[in-house]
């Protein structure tokens, strides 16, 4: 019998997950838990969701055989081009799904958190599309290093609120969004951008992002005659793009799943976000997962050159995949990610997001057979990271 790595009826992936929430949020989360599966299963929901993914987002995103990159590693490397989606990343898949859900629940106000700004842009995009008020929380540090995305959000009518506590990055933006939701429980829906937070968010986001692996299956079948690659590689911060890329392969043990975490300046440097190498079990933002924390359970500050990966934990689905050994986790340093970005830019004429560059960097740490099929989820485009590239001096 195949082992399922998906969520159980209690909202857990193995020993991780659940809903650890303040009493004031219970009605919201319970409403979602009771309704989300029936709503997203409705024919009218599916029809609207699929139509928007096709005509608005531009799906299916191509599965591209990167010939020069493949020649470099003497194997077959395919890139799942989520960078070609409207707004430049995979995040739009989830925000489309959640805005449609929020409308059906009668919500009139949307809040979100963002790190690299891609989820914030995707949320602002769907709120503009649907004419719904949008407030995005973003760490003060991330606002400075992702200025073009901040401007994009404002251009589309969103209000961007700075998180000025702690490390002033993604964790702190999430804290502020949670506080807002507690204060506005009736009219507000919180569009969480990753597979984190209380159940049902991790499962719901994974389901909306599962379109990635759903497409990979039929695209690979078309190109190679087989639905199954040998490897699927994706970066993991919270882990929504990886959850989507892995989703339809979770119960396929012949497919090796590889998750790239941000090692920052080095795992032992004190400036890292390599959660599975540094973390232990704990509770943050409404779920039990693996977290970077001190001996007395205080969350330690993560670091990564990539604004989308500097989160002190991973989604509970990834904690379970790590604990069970179903996915292999690799720690990629800032420099390794930068080098991988330059390499893809020069070999294929594709400038990847710094998040995606961590996945690309795994190629140098792995060995392949000539006939292997390797799929890398290119979760975002590098336009937003130009300043970081320039500051790094890689060119």
N, C-alpha and C positions, 0 to 999 in steps of 0.2 A: 504493500500500500504506500502511495506517495505521501510524503510529509508536506503539509501546507505551511507556508511561512507567512500567510496572511493573518489578519487580525481575527481574534476569536469573539464570541458573543459578548464577552465582558469588556472588550476594548483593549485586550492585551496581545502582544506578540511575545509568546513565551512568558518570561517574567517581567517584560517591559511594556509600558503603556499606561492605560487607565485614565482616570479623570480626577486629578487632585486640584480641586477648585474651591474658591470661597463660596459661601452660601448664596451670595447675591448673584453669582453667575450660574447657579444650578438651573434655574428655569430656562435660560438661553441654551445652555449646553444640552440639557435634557430634551428641549424642543428639537434641536438639531439631530440628536441621537435617534429620536423616535421617527423623524420625518425624512432624513436624508436619503436613505436607500429607496423608499417608495417614490420620492420626488424624482430622483435621478433615473429611476427605472421607468418613469412614465414615457409613453410614446411621444407626447408633445414636447417634453423636455429634451429627449434624445434628438428629435428632429431639429429643434432650434439650436441645440449645442453643436450638432454635426454641421449644420448649415453655416454657422458663424465660424467654426474651425476651417471650413473650406473656403468661404467667400470673403471672410474678414481677416482671419489669421494667415491664410494661404497654405493650409495643409492639403495633402501630405507634404511634410518637409522631405527633401531629397535624401536618399542614402547614396553617398558619393564614394566611389572607389578612388582613393587617393594614390595614384600610380607612382608618383615620385617618392612619397612617404613609404609606400609599400616596398619599393625597390631598396630603400635605405635599410629596412628591417627584414628584407628577404621573406616577406609574407604578404597577406592580403589585408590591408587596412581600409575599412570603410568608415566614413564619417557620417553620423546622423546629424543633418544640418538644421538643428534647432535654432541656430544663429540667423537663419533666413526667415523665421517667423516675423510677423508684424510685431514691433517693439523690440526685436533683436534678441530674444531669448525664449526659453521654454515656459517662462512664468505665465504667459498669456493663456496657456491651455487651462490652467487652474482658475485664473481670475474670471475667464468666460463662464466656467462651470459654476463658480460661487456666486457671481452676480445674478445668474439666472435662478439659482436656489434662493438667494436673498429676496428677489422680487416675488417669488412664489410664497415666501414667508411674510410678505408685507413690510419688509424693512425699508426705511427711507433714508438711512444714513450709513455710510460705509467707513470703516477705519481699517488701517493696515500698518504693518511695520516693514521696513526695508533696510538692507545693508548696502549692497552694491547699487541699489536704486532700480534694478530691473523689475523687481516685484512691485515697487512703488509706481513705476511707469505703467506697468501692466494693469494695476488697479485703477490708476487715474484714467487710463484708456477706456476701460469698460464702464467706469462711472460716467465719463463723458458720453459714451455710446448710449447709455441708458438714462442719462439725465438725473443722476443720483449724487447727492452731496458726498464728497470724498475728503478724508483727512488722513495723511500719511505721517507716521512717526519715523524719524530717522536720526541716528546718532550724530552729534555735532561734528565728530571727526569724519564720518562718512559724508556728511553734507559738503565738507570742504574738499574731499578727494573725489567726489562724484558730482561735481557742480553741473555738468551738462544734463545729467538725469534729473537733478533737482529742478532745473529750468524747464525741462520737458513736462514734469508733473504740474508745475505752476501754469505752464502754457495751456494745459488741458483743463485748468480750473480747480485743481486740487490744492488744498492747504497743506503745506509741509511744516510739521512741528518738530523742533529740535529736542532730542534727548540729551540733557546736559549733565547727567549723573554718571558715576562709574567710569567705564572706559569710553563712554560716549559713542558706542558702536551698536551692533545689531542686538545684543542681549538687552541693552538699556532701552532701545527703541521698542522692543517687545514688551518690556516691563511697563512702559508708558502706555502702549496700546491696550494692555490688559487692564490698567487702571481706568482708562477711558471707558472700556466696555463695562466695567463694574459700575461706573457712574451713569451709564446710559444703556441699561439692559433691555429696554422695551423696543426702541425704534432702530437700534444699531446692530449691524452684522459685522463681525470681525473677519475679514478675509486674510487668514493666516497664509503666508507664502510658502511654507515648507511643510514637511511631514513631521511637524512638532506640535506641541500643545496638547490639550486634553482630547480624549476620544469624544467625537468621531473625526476630529480634524486630520490626524495622520492617515487614516484610511481614506477619507474623502479626497484629500489632496492626491494621494497615490492613485486613486481611481481616475481622477481627471487627467493626471499625467501619464497614465498607462497607455494612452494613445501612442506614445513614443514607441514602446516595444510592440504594440499591436501592429504598427506600420512596419517596424523593422522585420517582423516575421514574414509578411507577404512580400515586402520589397526584396528581402534576401532570397526567398523562394523564387521570385521572378529572375533574379540575377545569377543565382548559384544552383538552384534546384533544391535547396534545403532551407527550412525556416530557421534552423539553429546555427548560430555562430559557435566558434570554439571559446571566444572570450567576449564579454561585454564590459567595457571600462567607462566609469563615470566619476566625476568629482563629488565629494560629499562635504557639505557644511551641515545644514539641517538635513539635506539630502533629497529634495523633491525631484530633481532631474534624474538622480540615480534610481530612486524608487520607480519612476516611470520607465526608465530604460531596462530595469531588472524585472519588472512586474510579471510579464508573461513567460519569464524564464525561471521563476523562483523554484518551481517543481521540476525543473529539467537539470538534473545533476551533471549531465554531459556538457552543460554550458557553464564555464567558469566566470563568476562575477567578481569584478575587481573595483574596489572603491578607493579613490585617491583623496587623502586628507591633507590639510595644509600644515606642513611642519614649520613654516615660518623661517626663522633664523636657525632652526635645528631643534630636534625633539627635546634636548636637555638644556636649551639656551635660556629658558624662561620667557621666550618670545615665540610661542607656537600655538597651533590650534589642532594638534593631532590627538583628537579625543580618545581614540581607542588605545593609543600608546600611553597616554597620561592620565586617563580618567578612571572613575569607578562609579558604581551604581548610585543614583540619587534622584531627587525630584526637582524639576525646574519647569516653569511655564505650563504647569498643569499635567505633566506626565512623568512617569518614572523611566529613566534612561541612563546612558553612560555620560557622565559629566566630568569636566575638569574642575577639581575642587581641592581645597586644603584638607589637612588632617581632621580639622573640626567641622568639615562640611561646607565651608564658605566657597562660593564659586570663584575660581581664579580667572584672571583676565586672559582671554585668548589673543593671539596676534597672527595676522597674515597680511601679506602685501595685497591680497585679494579681499575686497570689502565684503564679498558674499560668502566667504569661508571663515571669517573670524567670529564664530559662534562657539561657546564653551561646551557644546554637547552635540549629539547627533539624534536624529529621529529614532523613536523606539523600534521601528522596523529594522533600522540598520544596527541598532544595539543587539537585536535578536540574531540578525545575519552574522554579526561578528561573534557573538557568544556560541552559536551553533557551528561556526566555521563554514557556513554556506557561502559567504563572501570573503574574499581576501582583501585586507586593508593595507594600503601603502602610504607612507609618509613622504610628501614631496615638499622640498624647500622652496623658498621664494626664488632662488637663483635657478633651480631646476625648472620651475614653471616658466620663468622668463626665457630661458634657453629654448624650451619647447615651443613657446610662442613665436620666437624669432625663426625657429626651424620651419614651422608650418607656414609662416608668412612667406618664407623664401623658397620653399619647395612646392607649395601649392597655391600661393597667392591668396591665402585665407588668413586674416588676422583674427585669432581667437580671443575671447574674453580670458582674463587671468584665471577665473575659476576653471574654465575648460582646459586651460593650459596645464593645470595640475594632472588632469586625466591623460593628456598627451604625453606628459613626462614619464608616465608609467612604462612606456615602450622601452625606455633605456634600462629599466630594471627587470625586464622579462625576456625570456627566450622563446622563440616561435619556430614551428615547422613551416616549410615552404608553402604547404597547402592549407595552413590554418586560416580561418576567417576571424578577423578581429574587428569588432564594432566599437568605436569610441563615440560617446554622446557629446557632440560639440554643442554644449548647452547655451552658449551665447557668443555674440560677436564683440570684437575688441574695441569698437569705437569709444565706449565709455571709459576705457583704460588708457587712452592715449597719454594723459598726463603722467600716470604711473610708469608707462614705458619710457617716456622722456626723462623723468626723474631718475630712473634706474641706470640710464646711460648704456643700455644694451646696444644701441646703434650709434 
